[in-house]
Amino acid sequence: MTHKLQSVSTPPAKTPAFSRRIYLLSAIFFFIFMGAGAQQAYLVSYLGDVTDWSDVACSAVLTVLYFAMLAFRIINVYLFAHWSDRRFTIIGSLTYLMFTIAMFLVPYYPSYPIVLVMALIWGAGGAMMWTGTAMQTLELADKAGSRHGTGMGILYSSTHGGWLVGAIVLGLIYQALPVEQSNLTYVAASVFTAIGIVLAFLMPATGQALRETPSPAALLEMTLRARAAISGILQLAAALAYGFVLGMMGKYVKETFGAEWIWISIALYPATRTVLSVLGGHVVDRVGHTPVLMGSFLIGAAGLLVAVLWHSAYAVMIAGFTLGLLGSMVPVVASAIVGNAANINRRPLAYGVMFAWRDLGIAVAAVGSNILGLSFDGPTVFSIFAYIFVGCAILSIYLGKFADQEL
């Protein structure tokens, strides 16, 4: 007598959930970027209104900010190797508030050297805040089944949600105020930022961090590994989109289509990143890094070419949307690579190396797009960036060959 074997279906194991701490971290970033983060979109225009500094000089403030972030993403790991991730987040966030207060005072004390020093301090603090918060997020993702893309997607979605709301609110305030009172915009920016800092103090203790601090030779070797170098170059290129939005897009829209289109065009960038960062995190965890990177760069290039071929404010809005898609995907992929490829003690340094490339891209584009604008018209600058993104789509395919390389 034969017995028929019955197949028993085993229910799939549940994916561990994230703790509430990741949503507290996201709320902190929402308010900080609603204030200090979003004011960057108007900073060049604001400084031009309340001082006699040139557009290039005003853009250079952002350049100093992001060059400082570039350097201190790595320097902070060495200087404060034993500080907790919680302390990194809190101390770093305070520099965001310091900068907004300093910008409020510019009409009364228009000192260009002081503004540059404040941008330098903010850059060092911004690098610290991002490192501390990203390390906490990646650790929480470890506990949730190595869902690094999803975890960082949640953080970035909240960040850009705050940037979106702030870009709209601060933009409406900025437009409504006469030039002589435009610094009141920074009162609102300071209040929003302060709410985020209060929430940061509510974070639970994270304990003393153990950050790896290799020799300069070992650091250089890690930086030059193919996976780190290619990922960094792609980060730099994607950051060009953000720097382009900060440095030239607002000015181009204002001069070509009118000031009323500035906040509408700029807001599409963070709006897209708000929605697609968390979605992109899920996609990264499911389909892998290479398809997401390649598709993002091609879509970003296509949006810029639409703005070149169709002379309309609506075309610029389309470009803002596609640049937002590009910007929402690439940082999430880079963060996921750090989570997958580096052990927990090496992550802060790997994260710093990877995102230093991003800061370089923003710094170069913020001032470089305005310099290009002195020699070329807007559509030509759009085309230059589009060609860069097509090249990065091709480079993304090559990155896939190093999917198993450790950082």
N, C-alpha and C positions, 0 to 999 in steps of 0.2 A: 504494500500500500504506500503510495507516494503522498507526500504532504506538499501542498502548495505554499510556498513562502509568500508572506504578505509584506509588501514594502511599507515601511512606516516612515511617513514624512516628518522630518525634524524641522520645527519652526526655526527660521533664521535667528541668530543671536542678535539681541538688541544692541544698537550702537550706543555706547555710554553718552550721557548727556553732559553738556557743559554746566559748570557750577554758576551760581548767581554772580560770582566775582567778575566774570567776563563782561557781564552786562553793566556792572558798576564801572569797570574800566572804560567801556564804550560810552557811558553817560559822561564821564570825566572829559573824554575827548570831544564829545558832542558840543559841550558848552565852551571849552577852550577854543575850539576851531570856529564856533559861532562868533566868537569875539576876535581874539588875536589872529587866528588863522584867516578868517574871511577878510579882515581889513587889508590884507596884502593885495587884494584885487584893486583897491582904490589908492594904495599907498603912493604910487608914482604920480598919479593925478593930483592927489592931495598935497604932496610936497611941492609940486609945481605951482599949485594955487597959492600956497601960503609963504613961499620963498621965491627967490629969483634964481634958483638952481636950474641947470639945464635938464632935459629929459634923460640924457645919459647919466648925469650925476645922480639924479633921483633913482634911476634903475640900479645904479651901483650900490645903493643901500641894500637891495635884495641880493645883489651879488656877494657882498660882504657877509650877509646872513648865511647864505648857503655854502660859501667857502668855509665859514666857521663851523657849520654843521658837519661838513665833509671831514675836516681835521679832527674835530672833537668826538666824532663817533668812535674813533680809535683811541685818541688821547685819553678820553674819560675812562676807558676800560683799564688803562694803566694807572692813572692817577687815583682812581677810586675803586680799586679792585675788590675791596671788601665791603663796600656799601651795599645795602639791600636794594632789590629792585624797587621796592616801595619808596625808598628815599630818592632813588633816581627819578621816579615819576614826580614826587612832590617838589623837590628842589628845582628840577627842570621846568615844571609848570609855572613856578614863580617868576621866571625870566620872561615868560609870555606877558604877564601882567605888567612887569617893569617896562617893557617896550611900549605897550599901549599908553601908559601914563606919560612916557617920554614924548610920544608923538602928540599927545594933547598939549604939551608944553612948547612944542616947536614954534608956534607963532609968537610966543613971548620971548623965547631964547633960541633964535634960529642959528644954532651952531652946527655946521656940517660935521666937524670932527666928533662932537658928542653923539650925534645921530649914528655915525659909523661905529663908535664904541658900543653904543646900545645894541646895534645890530649884531656886533661880534659876541656880546654877552648872551643875547637871545639865541644865536646860533649854537653856542656851547651848551646852553640849557635845553634847547630843543633836541639836540642830539642825545642828551641825558634822558629826557622824558620819553623819547621814542624807544630808546634801548630798554629802559626799565619796564615800560608797558608791554613792549613786544615780547620780552623774555617771560613775563607773567602769562601772556596770552599763549605762547608756544608751550609753556609748562602745563597750562590747563588743557591745551589740545592733546598733549601726550596722554593725559588721564582720560580723555574722551575718545580714545582709540586712534591716536596719531592723526587727528583731523586738522592738520596744520593749515591747509587752505581754507577750511570753513572757519576756523578760529580767527585767523587774520582777516578773512572777509568780513566777519562781524565787526571787528574793530575798525577796519577801513570804511565800511558802510556808515557807521556812526560818525566817524570823523568827517566824511564828506556830506553827511546829512547836516551836521552843524555848520559846515562851510556853506552849504546851500542856503540854509535859513539866514545865516549871517550875511551872505552876499546880498540877499534880497532886502533884509531889514536895514543893514548899514547903508546899502545903496540908496534906498528910499530916503533915509535920514540925510545922507550926504547931498542928494539932489535938492531936498527941501530947504536946506540951510543956505543963507548967503555966504559968500567966501569968507568974510570976516568972522563968521561963527562956525565954520566947517569943522573946527577941532572938537566941537561937541559930539561929533560922530564917535570920537574916541572915548567919550564918557560911556556910551552904550557898549562899545567894544570891551572896555575895562570891566564893566558890570558882568557881562556874559562870561568873561574869562575868570572872574573871581568866583562865580558859582562853581565852575569846574574845579577850581583849586580847593574849595570847601569840601567837595565830594572826594577829592584825592586824599584828604586827611581821614576819611572814613574807611579807607582800605585796610584790611587786616594785615598784620605783620607778615613779611615774607621770609624773614631770617637772613642771616649773613650770606651774601653771595660768594661763590668761589669761581671767579672768572680767570680763565687761563690767560697768562701774559707771556707769550713766547718771545724769544730774542728777535731783534730786527731782521736777521737772516731768515728765521723760520716764518715770521710774518710776511716777508716778501715772497717766500716760497708758496705760502698759502694763497696770497693775492694773485700769483701768476698761474695757479692751476687752471686748466682749461675751463672747468665748470664755473669757477668763480669769476674768471676774467670775461668769459662770454656773457654770463649772466649780468655782470656789472656793466658791460657795454650796452646791453639791451636796456638795463635800468637807466643808464645815462640818456639813451635815445628817447625812451618813454617820458623821462623827466623833461626833455626839451618841449614836450607838449604843454606841460604845466608852466614852465618858464615862459613859453610863448603866450599863454593866456595871461600871465601876470605882467609880462613886459610890453607886448605890442597889441594884442587883440583888442583890449579896451580902448586904447588910443586910436587904432585903426577904425573901429566901429564908430567912435565919437566923431572923428573927422569926416568919415565917409557917409554915414547914415544918420547921425545925430546922437546927442547925449542920452536921449530917452531909450536907445537900444542897448546901452552898455550893460545894465544889470540883467536884461533879458538874455543877451548873448552869453554873458559870463556865467549866469546861473545854470545854464544847460550843462556846463562842464561838471560841477559838483552834483547836480541832480542825477546825471547818468551814473556817476561814480557811486552815489548813494545806493542806487538800486542794483547796479551790476557788480559791486564789490562782493557782496554776500553771495549773490548768484554765482559769480566767478569762482569764489572759494569752493563752492560745491562742485562746480564743473572741473576745477583743477584736481580735486580729490578723486574724481571719477574717470576722466579721460586722459589725464597726464599733462605735463608742462608744455611740450612742443606744439600740439595743435592749438592750444589756447594762445600761446605767444604769437605764432604765425598769423592766425586769424585776426588777432587784435591789431597788429601792425598794418596789415593790409586794409582793414576797415578804417584805421586812422588816416592812412594815405588817401583812400578814396574820398573821405570827407573833405580833406583839404583841396583835392582836385575839383570837387563840386563847387567850392567857394571861388576857385580860380575861373571856372568855366561859366559860372552864373553870378553876375554882379548884383547881388541882392543881400539885404540883411538876413533874409531867411536862409540863404546859402551859408552865411557865417554861423547861423544857429545850428545848421546841420553839421558843420565842421566842429562846433563846440560839443555836439552830441558824440561824434565819432572819436574826438580826442578824449572825451570823458570815458568812453568804452575802453580805449587804449590805456588810459591812466588807471582805470579800475582793475584791470587784469594783471598788468605786469608786476606791480609791487606785491600783489598777493602771491603770484608765482614765485617771486624772489624770496619772500618770507617762507613759503612752503619748502623751497629748496634748502634754506638754512635749517628748518626744523627736521627735514629728512636726512640731511647730509652731515650734520655736525652734532657732536655730543653736547650735553647740557652745559658743561664748563667752557666749551669752545664757541658756543652759540653767540655770545655777545660780540666777540671779535669778528666772527664770520658775518654776523648781521651788520656790524660797523663797516667792514670792508665792502660788502655788497651795496649798502645804501650810501656809502660815500660817493659811489659813481652816480647815484641818483641826484645827490646834492650838487655835484659838478654839472650835471645836465641842466638843472634849474638855474644855477648861477650863470652859466654860459648863455642860455637862451634868454634870460631876463634882460640882460644888457645887450647881448649879441643881436637879438631880434630888432631892438631899437637902432643899433648901429647899422644893421643891414637895411633898415627902413630909411636911413639917410641916403643910401645909394640906390635902392630899388623900391619899386612900388609894392603895395601890399600883396597883390596876387603873385608877384615874383617870389616874395618871401614865403608865401604859402607853398609854392611849388618846390622850393628848396627843401622845406621840411618834409613834403610828401615823398621826394626821392630818398631822403634819409630813411624814412619808415619802410619803404619797399626793400631797401637793402637789409634792414633789420629782420624783416620777415624771412628772408633767405638765410640769414645767420641763425635764426631760431631753429631751423632744421638741423644745422650742424651741432647745436647744443645738445640735441637728443643723443648724440654718440657718447656723451659723458654722463649718462643718467645714473651710473653706479659709482661715480667718483666721490670720495669723501672730501669734506672741507677741513 
